[in-house]
Amino acid sequence: MEKFKQVAIVGGTHGNEFTGAYLIKKFENFPELVKRPSFETRVILANPQAFQANRRYLHKDLNRCFSLEDLNNSLGSSHEQDRARFINKVLGPKGNPQVDFIMDLHSTTANMGLSIVLLDDNPFNIKLASYLTSIQTTVKIYSWIEPEKESCFLNSICDKGFGIEVGPIPQGILQASLFQKTEELIHTILDYLDKYNQGEISQVNHSVSIYQHLKVVDYPKNENGEIEGMIHPQLQGRDYEELKPGDPMFITFDGKTIYYEEESSVYPVFINEAAYYEKGIAMCFTKKKQVSG
Amino acid sequence: MEKFKQVAIVGGTHGNEFTGAYLIKKFENFPELVKRPSFETRVILANPQAFQANRRYLHKDLNRCFSLEDLNNSLGSSHEQDRARFINKVLGPKGNPQVDFIMDLHSTTANMGLSIVLLDDNPFNIKLASYLTSIQTTVKIYSWIEPEKESCFLNSICDKGFGIEVGPIPQGILQASLFQKTEELIHTILDYLDKYNQGEISQVNHSVSIYQHLKVVDYPKNENGEIEGMIHPQLQGRDYEELKPGDPMFITFDGKTIYYEEESSVYPVFINEAAYYEKGIAMCFTKKKQVSG
């Protein structure tokens, strides 16, 4: 059994997602909080300049800059491409990293509670995520793994680890209750990794629900590409709930309801996420599946 | 009795407050919605460039650019100062405006529901605001009038009119239910102005609660000016509720509670407003008073 020697907690990958950024600042001020006997913990504020500017990013979404091509190409650099290469240098290199586990802290305006965002289906990740849902039953697992596609998220540096989303929370603010819940989850993860190193993790598997990414879904738009509707009030806030054929999805500005018309039910997530308006994305569809983890 | 001939609806004064900005776009597309028989209605997207960039402002808060000194000074211009002078040209000039009434649409991450923000205590404004609270009892009236201080808000162009805040809603998104409630309020106001012009408004006064601005309150900060605490979970979302001496206000990152320690109760508003983090402002204190309107 290989042990965890280096664990990284990353926040502020998106500069206006304050929960993660301020947790990192807290851990920088009180490093003993994230210390565990059996491994070293490193904390990184991923995009301090974007945090300072209170923006998701300055030039390019940092959490889309971790493809091998981008990391290995030093030409045509943006601020975030430079920053991705720096992070890849201190935590990576991608595929053969110095750290053994990365948790990357995000927040969302969608009603996603505490969500584990799987970007690699390494069995350890699924087992740990499954454990977290057993400890805290409101935790959900969203698998954003797209087959045949290289992940360009920060987490892709290391096969073990995942993103953590917390919401609903506006960009650019802190909410104490969600801050505390996120911090508790981090402590639970660090304790688990420490117990794993001590050989104290049970090998029994449990069945767990995973919400598997299917596709992104756009807002209704006019011929100029401008959105012409909103999430329907009956769908707003209902992340991880079943959307059945015939259920309302959008209401247009002139009051028409647009219904979900595909053949089988889906489970939307990232419903009304602020950061996705610039791409015109209204939500992501997932399917719910049971796996053993 | 002087009649209203020109009424202005302004939105997107802050570019990332989508409710107002998209209502303006809707009214531009469906102008018949805001037409009334007895006056002309003009709609203005106040800061299209900031809306395009999904930012509160590009260089300077537009809603702080309407002092007479700024409007009359063409030197040292920022984008928003130019834009303020343009708006002052088409709706103003401040103090002797072409329009007789301005409503300026804003949104907030604070739990302020639908709030009328009085910037001028013209008796007509108080009577109309009082009427709105009688129609829709959840509407609150916040008087942000600071004695002996010139208002530099957009609304200061015209003595009749007020700001409208809606929340809680994150910056950069739309929520259909709040969009619809704001639109209904606008229609109620337009109908009232039309009835006033027809002489159909009763002269009877009612007693109404007004929350009078007292002061802004900062977050706890360290010696570098960085915030070191959050709104206490027991205060979060409790805008317009009584804060009594001894009640918790903040929780610091290291877990200490900071209590409200002044002598008499206050009624906080703009609790945890995202836009105020850059100034380190946590909330505004008001006192509740009864007036006849």
Interface residues (C-beta under 8 A of the other chain):
Chain A: F18 Y22 K25 K26 N29 F30 N54 R55 T109 P168 I169 P170 Q171 G172 I173 L174 Q175 A176 S177 F179 Q180 E226 M230 I231 H232 P233 Q236 I251 F253 D254 N272 E273 A274 A275 Y277 E278
Chain B: F18 Y22 K25 K26 N29 F30 N54 R55 T109 P168 I169 P170 Q171 G172 I173 L174 Q175 A176 S177 F179 E226 M230 I231 H232 P233 Q236 I251 F253 D254 N272 E273 A274 A275 Y277 E278
